[in-house]
Each structure stands twice: as structure tokens, then as C-alpha cells.
Amino acid sequence: MADMMAAMGKGAKGKPSERAPIKYEDTGKTETIAGIKGKVYRIVENGKHHEVVLGEDKDLQAAVLGVVEIGKSSFGMMSEDPKNRFQQDASIKGMALLRMDEVVRLQSMNKDPIQNSVFELPSKPQQPGGMGNLMKNIMKSMGK
């Protein structure tokens, strides 16, 4: 757990940890992943070298930032800045991760509109009786 928290920017006791900035080197190459064209970068983070592909896609960026926020809230972390570490460097602002080495790779992205019915709650209870019947049964079991 401590390693996971440290990776997300917190020390073992929930305090922000000091991290060296990530250094980016544009390789001049491009890759298209899941239909999104991206630039290939070599990065150095904490002495480890990685190859990442970053692409400009507002929908993907919003999705990634949403996942970061869900992760933060899952671990009770304060939401100081919704941007992940990749967004801290001005030269790559607005880009989202398409691939990191061969460990992480975007497979696909569905941009079809979502039907409003997905977000609508049913107008009637799904089970007859609801809370009223539950309370009646509790009262009966108590002999009242």
C-alpha cells in the first residue's frame, strides 16, 4: 500500500512526497494507437527510463483525468490539482497517455454518444412494496 501511495504522490502516512520532475525527450517519432496519432517520448523518472506515446485527444484526456480523480478519492487523497504528473510539463500539456513501454497500451476508445436512457432511473420501484413492506415486516417480527 505504501508503494502504491508513493507512486500516486503521497508518502506512507498520506503526506506529499518530494519527487524529481519527469524529464521528457522527444524522439521525433510518431505512432498511431487506437486511431489516435501520438508523439513518442523517452522519459526518465526516478532514474528509470521508459518510452511513452502521448496523443492529443480531449475525450481521452478527460477520461484519464477522471480515472485519476477516482483513484485519488478511493485512497482518501485530497484533490489539489486534477492533472496527473504527465500534465505538469508545458510541452505536453493537453496530451494523454496512449502507451507506456509495453506495459500500458490504449486498446480502443468508443466515442459514440451515450443514450440518455443510460442515465435515467426507473420511475417505479424495482421490487413491490419497497421500504413500506420492509418496515411492516420488521414491526410484525417484533410483535407490534
Helices and strands as residue ranges (DSSP letters): H 2-7, E 23-33, E 36-45, E 48-56, H 58-74, G 85-88, G 90-92, E 95-100, E 104-105, G 116-119, H 130-141
